[in-house]
Amino acid sequence: MEKAMRRHFFHHSEEVALNSRSAYVQGLDAEKQHCHWCQIRTFTTHSRYPITIVNNVDDTMIQSNFRFMDESIRANDVEPTRKEFLTGCDCDDDKGCRYDSCTCLQDVEDESEDDGDDSSNSDSEADDVFFEDWHRKKLRKKPYAYHSNGARTGHLRSKMLTSRNPIYECHESCICSPDCPNRVVERGRKVPLQVFRTENRGWGVRSTVDIKKGQFVDKYMGEIITAEEATRRRALSHIAQRKDVYLFALDKFSTPDSFDERLRGAPLEVDGEFVSGPTRFINHSCDPNLRIFARVGDHADKHIHDLAFFAARDIPRGEELAFDYVDGVDDSDMDALDPEKQKDMARCLCGSKKCRGYLW
Ligand SMILES: C[S@@+](CC[C@H](N)C(=O)[O-])C[C@H]1O[C@@H](n2cnc3c(N)ncnc32)[C@H](O)[C@@H]1O
């Protein structure tokens, strides 16, 4: 690790490059492109919320064919949505985005809006003044995904946190401002993350600050590829069915009778094995402190929705971050209950009291 640091600072620093012959400079540029520290330093939020890599266990480096990116990249055959189909809300006041008229929330199901969770953070006086007019009586509040007042502003509400509902956010095509309370994932990671070497499960991830229940941590990034390409990569992978651990299907809105043909067929997938952000190193736990949610901004981009990690409970700094790789799978369906099948299964080393014993 120390060797790699030295190589980084002394062998491809700006100063050396400027004073060198051009071929040498080109060589250094190529070297920089493959340097994990250089890749991380290009992240937009790195200076405020740095990502660090530490290994106090052994000499292992992050695999050299891995590349850190702070946004997913679309494969060439995955077309972006045509501009004329992009839409946003026309709320000219951010507070309006909490109400029925905000088109970003048009697909949010109208459940009881009072989940008992917002009681300590009921609308502020400013909110009350703004909506004391007839709007307040006429427009129904939507079950908003985030707290919008008090200490928990921007944190996912408890009811949402335990659900499997997607998150609908306002976004860059909307009239509301970039400060709209309904743009949490869009504003990006605000938690410094550390990729660290664990004793027995390769690399893992932790935060160097405390994280609050419901707080957004980061997105899962990778190459966005077609279902056919994902199948091809699974077949080619030397890690066989374990390739699935890096592939996430973007299937939250997929349904055979959708009017959007992109949602009718096999969904796109995100492959984070070789190109991804720090969340690609998050390990599994049977008693996880994170949950992953589908998040959509523009409704025309449902087929390419984000995958966003949120804290399922308060997480003290330094505690390893983990999510359940098989969240939602009924325990009774699991092969882990069958002693014959256990022979081919990977042992789970999460160490929690609730450990199911096997990863898959
Ligand atoms: C998405 S990667 C996570 C990062 C990985 N530890 C690394 O070093 O690249 C998933 C792999 O991590 C390991 N892993 C994750 N959670 C584990 C657990 N609870 N027990 C044992 N191995 C685990 C398995 O090898 C799994 O294939």
PDBQT file of the ligand as one rigid body, heavy atoms in Angstrom, charges set to zero:
ROOT
HETATM    1  C1  LIG A 401     -19.657  -6.931  -4.290  1.00  0.00    +0.000 C 
HETATM    2  S1  LIG A 401     -18.240  -7.741  -3.704  1.00  0.00    +0.000 S 
HETATM    3  C2  LIG A 401     -17.921  -6.861  -2.235  1.00  0.00    +0.000 C 
HETATM    4  C3  LIG A 401     -16.469  -6.419  -2.185  1.00  0.00    +0.000 C 
HETATM    5  C4  LIG A 401     -15.514  -7.549  -1.994  1.00  0.00    +0.000 C 
HETATM    6  N1  LIG A 401     -15.334  -7.864  -0.576  1.00  0.00    +0.000 N 
HETATM    7  C5  LIG A 401     -14.158  -7.227  -2.640  1.00  0.00    +0.000 C 
HETATM    8  O1  LIG A 401     -13.131  -7.337  -1.984  1.00  0.00    +0.000 OA
HETATM    9  O2  LIG A 401     -14.158  -6.862  -3.816  1.00  0.00    +0.000 OA
HETATM   10  C6  LIG A 401     -18.945  -9.286  -3.193  1.00  0.00    +0.000 C 
HETATM   11  C7  LIG A 401     -17.958 -10.307  -2.735  1.00  0.00    +0.000 C 
HETATM   12  O3  LIG A 401     -17.475  -9.991  -1.426  1.00  0.00    +0.000 OA
HETATM   13  C8  LIG A 401     -17.432 -11.157  -0.599  1.00  0.00    +0.000 C 
HETATM   14  N2  LIG A 401     -18.427 -11.014   0.471  1.00  0.00    +0.000 N 
HETATM   15  C9  LIG A 401     -19.320 -10.019   0.606  1.00  0.00    +0.000 A 
HETATM   16  N3  LIG A 401     -20.044 -10.186   1.722  1.00  0.00    +0.000 NA
HETATM   17  C10 LIG A 401     -19.619 -11.322   2.301  1.00  0.00    +0.000 A 
HETATM   18  C11 LIG A 401     -20.013 -12.037   3.475  1.00  0.00    +0.000 A 
HETATM   19  N4  LIG A 401     -20.958 -11.594   4.278  1.00  0.00    +0.000 N 
HETATM   20  N5  LIG A 401     -19.352 -13.187   3.756  1.00  0.00    +0.000 NA
HETATM   21  C12 LIG A 401     -18.374 -13.657   2.960  1.00  0.00    +0.000 A 
HETATM   22  N6  LIG A 401     -17.940 -13.015   1.839  1.00  0.00    +0.000 NA
HETATM   23  C13 LIG A 401     -18.560 -11.854   1.515  1.00  0.00    +0.000 A 
HETATM   24  C14 LIG A 401     -17.775 -12.328  -1.511  1.00  0.00    +0.000 C 
HETATM   25  O4  LIG A 401     -16.562 -12.825  -2.003  1.00  0.00    +0.000 OA
HETATM   26  C15 LIG A 401     -18.559 -11.677  -2.620  1.00  0.00    +0.000 C 
HETATM   27  O5  LIG A 401     -18.432 -12.398  -3.830  1.00  0.00    +0.000 OA
ENDROOT
TORSDOF 0
